[in-house]
């Protein structure tokens, strides 16, 4: 009988960051799963300084991979997602970083290697959106990038830039607390011009503006409570503390209202009755264009991306397929 494409065994590919991953454990887990599911031998690709994952992911697609396992931090996951954009080939997450942002938002295993690998070979597919940005530098140079969870301009990007990589390895996401402390001396409002979709341009002063495809941050902080990764929209949050209690109001909104009260029906009623916090502004849009008076730090999914003079962010609906646990 001729071996037709439909009858050939499926093949997985692994794109891994050698600095973040215990390759021996990962290979053993993948080889056991591919044997149990009757798949062909997995193709392996290592990231490098020259290629964070986009090019090797394209190679994996050309070799016929039906799922690509991204093993590394959020930067590796983002790079693999960029390579998979619009291909229909599934992304499977093997979280190996500090934030593991997409895995948290999709409620995937964070520290169980074998569980993550089993989902890759035996899970279901879920189609989600991909956030896209065009970053324009002060000299006019531009680049296009994707993001899975959140992009930010202002204080949050300064915090990420000022966070010690050594401390991140030691205490994980708590290192960002130190980054916040280091960023406070630079705390100044940013004046920017923005345009939502095709609406007229407006001006605003903010300390941080965040654009989210998902809303959950490490530590259980629910920054954007209504954000959904498959609604075809971006959720935008502008943090603009006003008066001596501005930052306290923002913290109460994010940590107490979003993180605690929204989890129960009674809590949601309390939110409805409480005064709105004007220090945090939420809007949704399919597209956001913003230009700042002077270049500002910019971040994607927790990684610094230098200074931006202007940013165009938009959503690419249904551009990414992610492997999730099989329905029971």
C-alpha positions as CSV (number, residue, x, y, z in Angstrom):
1,X,0.0,0.0,0.0
2,X,1.4,3.4,-1.0
3,X,2.2,5.7,1.9
4,X,0.0,8.7,1.1
5,X,0.3,12.0,3.0
6,X,-2.9,11.3,4.9
7,X,-1.6,8.0,6.1
8,X,1.9,9.2,7.2
9,X,2.4,9.6,10.9
10,X,2.3,13.1,12.3
11,X,5.5,14.9,13.1
12,X,6.2,17.4,15.9
13,X,9.0,20.0,16.1
14,X,10.6,21.5,19.2
15,X,12.0,25.0,19.2
16,X,14.0,25.4,22.5
17,X,16.1,28.0,24.2
18,X,19.2,26.1,25.4
19,X,19.8,28.5,28.2
20,X,16.3,28.0,29.7
21,X,15.7,24.3,29.1
22,X,16.9,21.0,30.5
23,X,17.3,19.4,27.1
24,X,17.8,15.9,28.5
25,X,14.6,15.8,30.4
26,X,12.7,17.5,27.5
27,X,14.0,15.0,24.9
28,X,13.1,12.0,27.1
29,X,9.6,13.3,27.6
30,X,9.0,14.1,24.0
31,X,10.4,10.8,22.8
32,X,8.1,8.9,25.2
33,X,5.1,10.9,24.0
34,X,5.8,10.5,20.3
35,X,6.2,6.8,20.7
36,X,2.9,6.5,22.7
37,X,1.0,8.4,20.1
38,X,2.6,6.8,17.1
39,X,4.2,10.0,15.7
40,X,7.3,10.2,13.5
41,X,10.6,11.3,15.0
42,X,10.4,14.8,16.3
43,X,12.5,17.6,14.6
44,X,14.6,19.7,17.0
45,X,15.7,23.3,16.6
46,X,17.8,25.5,18.9
47,X,17.3,29.2,19.2
48,X,20.3,31.6,19.0
49,X,21.2,35.2,19.3
50,X,20.7,35.6,15.6
51,X,17.4,33.7,15.5
52,X,15.1,33.9,18.5
53,X,12.8,31.3,16.9
54,X,11.1,32.8,13.8
55,X,13.4,31.3,11.2
56,X,13.7,27.8,12.7
57,X,9.9,27.7,13.1
58,X,9.5,28.5,9.4
59,X,11.9,25.5,8.8
60,X,9.7,23.3,11.0
61,X,6.7,24.2,9.0
62,X,8.4,23.4,5.7
63,X,9.4,20.0,7.1
64,X,5.7,19.2,7.7
65,X,5.3,19.7,11.5
66,X,1.7,19.7,12.6
67,X,2.6,21.1,16.1
68,X,5.6,23.2,17.3
69,X,6.6,23.0,20.9
70,X,8.0,26.3,22.2
71,X,10.3,25.5,25.1
72,X,11.7,28.6,26.7
73,X,10.7,32.0,28.1
74,X,8.1,34.5,26.8
75,X,10.6,35.7,24.2
76,X,10.9,32.2,22.7
77,X,7.1,31.7,22.7
78,X,6.6,35.1,21.0
79,X,9.1,34.3,18.3
80,X,7.6,30.9,17.6
81,X,4.2,32.5,17.4
82,X,5.4,35.0,14.9
83,X,6.7,32.2,12.8
84,X,3.4,30.3,13.1
85,X,1.2,33.3,12.3
86,X,-1.5,32.3,9.9
87,X,-0.1,28.9,9.2
88,X,-2.7,26.8,11.0
89,X,0.2,24.8,12.6
90,X,-0.4,24.5,16.3
91,X,1.7,26.0,19.0
92,X,2.3,24.0,22.1
93,X,3.7,25.6,25.3
94,X,6.5,24.2,27.4
95,X,6.9,27.1,29.9
96,X,10.5,27.5,31.0
97,X,10.8,31.2,31.8
98,X,10.0,33.8,34.5
99,X,6.6,35.1,33.4
100,X,5.2,32.3,31.2
101,X,2.4,34.8,30.4
102,X,0.4,33.0,27.7
103,X,0.5,29.7,29.6
104,X,-0.9,31.5,32.7
105,X,-3.7,33.2,30.7
106,X,-4.7,29.9,29.0
107,X,-4.4,28.0,32.3
108,X,-1.9,25.6,31.0
109,X,0.6,23.7,33.2
110,X,3.4,25.9,34.3
111,X,5.8,23.5,36.0
112,X,4.8,20.0,34.9
113,X,7.0,19.2,31.9
114,X,5.3,15.8,31.1
115,X,1.8,17.3,31.3
116,X,2.8,20.1,28.8
117,X,4.3,17.5,26.4
118,X,1.2,15.3,26.6
119,X,-1.0,18.3,25.7
120,X,1.3,18.9,22.7
121,X,0.8,15.4,21.3
122,X,-2.8,14.6,22.5
123,X,-4.5,17.9,23.2
124,X,-7.1,19.9,21.3
125,X,-6.6,23.0,19.2
126,X,-7.8,26.5,20.2
127,X,-7.7,29.4,17.8
128,X,-6.7,32.8,19.3
129,X,-5.8,36.2,18.2
130,X,-2.3,37.6,17.8
131,X,-1.4,41.2,18.7
132,X,0.8,43.0,16.2
133,X,2.8,46.2,16.5
134,X,4.8,48.4,14.2
135,X,7.5,50.2,16.2
136,X,9.0,53.4,14.8
137,X,12.2,54.6,16.3
138,X,13.3,58.2,16.6
139,X,15.5,57.9,13.5
140,X,12.5,56.7,11.4
141,X,13.6,53.0,11.4
142,X,10.7,50.6,12.0
143,X,10.1,47.0,12.7
144,X,7.0,44.7,12.9
145,X,6.5,42.3,15.8
146,X,3.9,40.1,17.4
147,X,2.8,39.8,21.0
148,X,0.6,37.3,22.8
149,X,-0.3,38.9,26.0
150,X,0.7,42.5,26.4
151,X,2.6,45.4,25.0
152,X,3.4,48.5,27.0
153,X,4.9,52.0,26.7
154,X,6.1,54.0,29.7
155,X,6.6,53.0,33.3
156,X,6.0,49.3,32.8
157,X,8.6,49.2,30.1
158,X,11.1,51.1,32.3
159,X,10.4,48.6,35.1
160,X,11.3,45.7,32.8
161,X,14.4,47.5,31.5
162,X,15.5,48.2,35.1
163,X,14.9,44.7,36.4
164,X,18.0,42.7,37.3
165,X,18.3,39.5,35.2
166,X,20.3,37.9,38.0
167,X,17.5,38.7,40.5
168,X,14.9,37.2,38.1
169,X,16.8,33.9,38.1
170,X,16.9,34.0,41.9
171,X,13.3,35.0,42.8
172,X,11.3,34.9,39.5
173,X,8.6,37.4,38.8
174,X,9.1,39.1,42.3
175,X,12.2,40.7,40.8
176,X,9.9,43.1,39.1
177,X,9.3,44.8,42.4
178,X,12.9,45.8,42.5
179,X,12.5,47.0,38.9
180,X,9.6,49.2,40.0
181,X,11.7,50.8,42.8
182,X,14.5,51.5,40.3
183,X,12.0,53.1,37.9
184,X,10.4,55.5,40.4
185,X,13.0,58.2,40.0
186,X,12.1,58.4,36.3
187,X,8.4,58.6,37.1
188,X,7.1,61.4,34.9
189,X,3.8,61.6,32.9
190,X,4.1,61.1,29.1
191,X,2.1,63.2,26.7
192,X,1.0,61.3,23.6
193,X,-1.4,61.6,20.7
194,X,-3.5,58.5,20.0
195,X,-6.1,57.3,17.6
196,X,-8.5,54.3,18.2
197,X,-9.5,52.6,15.0
198,X,-10.4,55.3,12.5
199,X,-11.6,57.8,15.1
200,X,-10.2,61.4,15.3
201,X,-6.8,61.7,17.1
202,X,-6.8,62.8,20.8
203,X,-4.2,63.8,23.3
204,X,-3.6,62.4,26.8
205,X,-1.1,62.4,29.6
206,X,-0.3,58.9,31.1
207,X,2.4,57.2,33.1
208,X,1.9,53.9,31.3
209,X,-0.3,52.7,28.4
210,X,-0.8,49.0,27.9
211,X,-2.3,47.1,25.0
212,X,-3.5,43.6,25.9
213,X,-4.6,40.5,24.1
214,X,-4.9,38.8,27.5
215,X,-5.2,40.4,30.9
216,X,-3.5,38.3,33.6
217,X,0.0,39.1,34.9
218,X,2.3,37.1,37.2
219,X,1.3,37.1,40.9
220,X,-2.4,36.8,39.9
221,X,-2.7,40.4,39.0
222,X,-5.6,40.8,36.6
223,X,-4.8,44.0,34.8
224,X,-7.4,43.8,32.1
225,X,-10.4,41.8,33.5
226,X,-12.4,41.8,30.3
227,X,-9.6,40.8,27.9
228,X,-10.2,37.7,25.9
229,X,-7.5,36.2,23.6
230,X,-10.1,35.3,20.9
231,X,-12.5,38.2,20.7
232,X,-10.9,40.1,17.8
233,X,-10.2,43.1,20.0
234,X,-7.3,44.6,21.9
235,X,-7.9,45.8,25.5
236,X,-6.1,49.1,26.3
237,X,-5.4,50.4,29.8
238,X,-4.0,53.9,30.5
239,X,-2.6,54.4,34.0
240,X,-2.7,58.1,34.9
241,X,-2.5,58.5,38.7
242,X,-4.0,61.8,39.9
243,X,-3.3,63.4,43.3
244,X,-1.5,61.9,46.3
245,X,-3.6,58.7,46.3
246,X,-3.4,58.0,42.5
247,X,-1.1,55.0,42.7
248,X,-3.0,53.6,45.7
249,X,-6.3,53.9,43.7
250,X,-4.7,52.0,40.8
251,X,-3.4,49.3,43.0
252,X,-6.9,48.9,44.6
253,X,-8.5,48.7,41.2
254,X,-6.1,46.0,39.9
255,X,-5.3,43.9,43.0
256,X,-8.6,44.2,44.9
257,X,-11.5,44.9,42.5
258,X,-10.1,42.9,39.5
259,X,-8.2,40.3,41.4
260,X,-10.6,39.5,44.3
261,X,-14.1,41.1,43.9
262,X,-14.7,40.0,40.3
263,X,-14.3,36.3,41.3
264,X,-17.7,36.3,43.0
265,X,-21.2,37.5,42.3
266,X,-21.4,39.5,45.5
267,X,-18.0,41.1,44.7
268,X,-19.2,42.1,41.2
269,X,-22.2,43.8,42.8
270,X,-19.9,45.7,45.1
271,X,-17.8,46.9,42.1
272,X,-21.0,48.1,40.3
273,X,-21.9,50.2,43.4
274,X,-18.4,51.6,44.0
275,X,-17.1,54.8,42.5
276,X,-15.2,54.4,39.2
277,X,-11.4,54.8,39.5
278,X,-10.5,57.6,37.1
279,X,-6.8,56.9,37.5
280,X,-7.2,53.8,35.3
281,X,-9.0,54.2,31.9
282,X,-10.1,51.1,29.9
283,X,-11.1,51.0,26.2
284,X,-11.2,48.4,23.5
285,X,-10.2,48.7,19.8
286,X,-9.0,46.7,16.9
287,X,-6.3,49.2,16.3
288,X,-4.4,51.9,18.2
289,X,-1.9,54.4,16.9
290,X,0.1,56.5,19.4
291,X,2.9,59.0,19.1
292,X,4.9,60.5,22.0
293,X,6.6,63.8,22.2
294,X,10.0,62.2,23.0
295,X,11.0,58.5,22.6
296,X,9.8,56.2,25.4
297,X,10.7,52.7,26.5
298,X,8.6,50.0,25.0
299,X,8.1,46.3,25.9
300,X,6.4,43.2,24.4
301,X,5.3,40.3,26.6
302,X,7.8,41.3,29.3
303,X,10.8,41.9,27.1
304,X,12.3,45.3,26.5
305,X,12.3,46.5,22.9
306,X,14.1,49.8,23.2
307,X,12.7,53.3,22.7
308,X,9.8,54.0,20.4
309,X,8.7,57.4,18.9
310,X,5.4,56.0,17.7
311,X,3.6,52.6,17.8
312,X,0.8,51.2,15.7
313,X,-0.8,48.2,17.4
314,X,-3.5,46.0,15.9
315,X,-5.1,42.6,16.3
316,X,-4.8,39.8,13.8
317,X,-8.0,37.8,14.6
318,X,-7.6,34.0,14.7
319,X,-4.0,34.1,13.5
320,X,-2.7,31.5,15.9
321,X,-3.6,28.0,16.8
322,X,-2.6,26.8,20.3
323,X,-2.7,23.3,21.7
324,X,-4.7,23.0,24.9
325,X,-5.9,20.1,27.1
326,X,-8.2,17.7,25.4
327,X,-11.9,18.1,26.4
328,X,-13.1,15.5,28.8
